[in-house]
Amino acid sequence: EVQLVESGGGLVQPGGSLKLSCAASGFTFGRDWMGWVRQAPGQGLEWVANIKPDGSGTYYVDSVKGRFIISRDNAKNSLYLQMNSLRAEDTALYYCAKHGDYCFDNWGQGTLVTVSS
Amino acid sequence: DIVMTQTPLSSPVTLGQPATISCRSSQSLLHTNGNTYLSWLQQRPGQPPRLLIYKTSNRFSGVPDRFSGSGAGTDFTLTIARVEAEDVGVYFCMQGLQSPWTFGQGTKVEVE
């Protein structure tokens, strides 16, 4: 059974930084694209970033380019999202998601990031 | 960016009756390889999203057969053949053809 468990969320001031982690199990982590998707309170879903299986390619939504960095450690079956220069509009529940066939086929429970002074 | 538009945004349904949700993309989701990369997700209250349908009409593992997807090009439909109480939640379509991957606004399915 695929399991994705996010951690690292919390309350941070505007301009601050936070690093999210996602621990994966139940599949061969190093073979799959992985991504982060966020959901602002009471709102819809927004794709944030994804990364190739070997980490050689990373892709971002325009609103986080230059501020967020997605990375992975295949030896540790872990995905990360380093978030810098955080803004109020980054407040959201952040989901770690496994790629399927041009879709997201498994999702974690999410970790909440709140950006507020 | 490809814009995904869902209708309706809210759908009151009667248990045991069918429900349909429409999704329209601002450009065709047909890939040069012949696949159409439209997926549907369900989000029950307080839960993360769950994949129901991928590549327009393929049910994901463990998804009941009362859920079906159809469509082509820019117009797609999710159908629930007979709504059950556990189907209450918000449904999203998503395109995986090109980056940035984008979602519809969501359709809330609630029991009348």
Interface residues (C-beta under 8 A of the other chain):
Chain A: V37 G44 L45 E46 W47 N50 Y59 V61 D62 Y95 G100 D101 Y102 C103 F104 D105 N106 W107 G108 Q109 G110
Chain B: H31 N35 Y37 S39 L41 P48 P49 R50 L51 Y54 K55 N58 F60 F92 M94 G96 L97 S99 P100 W101 T102 F103 G104 Q105 G106
